[in-house]
């Protein structure tokens, strides 16, 4: 649509030509032609509706006769008044508002983009509240990241969080991740694609190196691996020769959130062997070397891992043993309680049975009351034993969680969960414990009821037969 306005005139000299993310501006000396007469209401409506659909503001001005039209106003151009003026100063401005950016002149846009500093480019993307959609009708290239769509919609990719071992001084200013600039197709790149690919490599390095900082058009990097390397890289001369190798390393490190720190330390040491003092290039041996080093690291720590695993088993077994010991104590308390009553009852019953021929009245008043007292003490003892038992169970749960927490500081959380089989074995032990406790309680209560029945069936003070007389 901009070209439709420019082609109404014959261009003599361009004074200023800008096409960037925020605006398009064309200022030139021109002469009128027969096409200039086409600047009428229908053409204006067509152009204005197009810019309105994009949410853009625009204007066209001719200095010589103070002619001006914009998204808000239209004036008829007095063509006869301009025929005596050989040269006119034409100004066309388009303000690109919103998140959709139209490239009106590809050459000018790319030229402007290549002159922008690293910090300026990142600031453009940081200011956008939504993903940026860029339309370039001069090319058939379709590319996308998770915040940029180039003749395409954006791609759904999850952003990774930067490791706590990576110090990025501009983190609060430019909170991007490598996924934000990871193109879905890097085989066919124009100038815009090449800039995005360079940004992708910049953030790969930020997420891998120890220290990083962006200053204007430079990125400062420090890696503390086999050796310590310091780099100051100019974004304008930045090359992406090793981007595939760095991408593979990054994806391997950040694939498992729980193991990032260990993998990052291994990778930095190996990367240090392949870096040069003045060059960040890596050959294709770097990533396989990192994988090999990781295998050696795992094997070297296997013994420690097995020792830690065995200690977990031992401590968990101690916890479950304490639970079973509590049940054994509970059962012992029950047996003692029953033994006391049975001993008393047999003594009282045998003494009386020789002097009385009626078994149903063998136990006297004093012995009956004493027997009832023993049974009441047994009930109280049952309740007290239950309180202690429940307290031991609560303590066992707390101890188990404490064991898990301690070993999560040594091992990966997922490894601890695998060793403990997601607590399933401990839960089965607790379930078995609760079933045994329930059986013991029923046994204790049933025994008390039976003993009460025996006592009341042989007492001459309280007897069931009195209920039926």
ABEGO torsion letter per residue (X at the ends): XAAAAAAABBBABBABBBBBAABBBBBBBBBBBAAAAABBAAAAAAAAAAAAAAGBBBBBBBAAAGBBBBAABBBBBBAAAAAABABBBBBBBBBBBEABBBBABAAAAAAAAAABBAAAAAAAAAABABBBBBBBAABABBBBBAABBBGBBBBBBBBBBBBAABBBAAAAABBBBAAAABBABAABBBAAAAAAAAAAAAAAAAAABABBBBBEABBBBBBBBABBBBBBBBAAABBAAAAAAAAAAAAAAAABAAAAAAAAAAAAAAAAAABBAABABBBAAAAAAAAAAAAAAAAAAAAAAAAAAAAAAAAAAAAAAAAAAAAAAAAAAAAAAAAAAAAAAAAAAAAAAAABABAAAABBAAAAAAAAAAAAAAAAAAAAAAAAAAAAAAAAAAAAAAAAAAAAAABBAAAAAAAAGGGAAAAAAAAAAAAAAAAAAAAAAAAAAAAAAAAAAABAABBAAAAAX
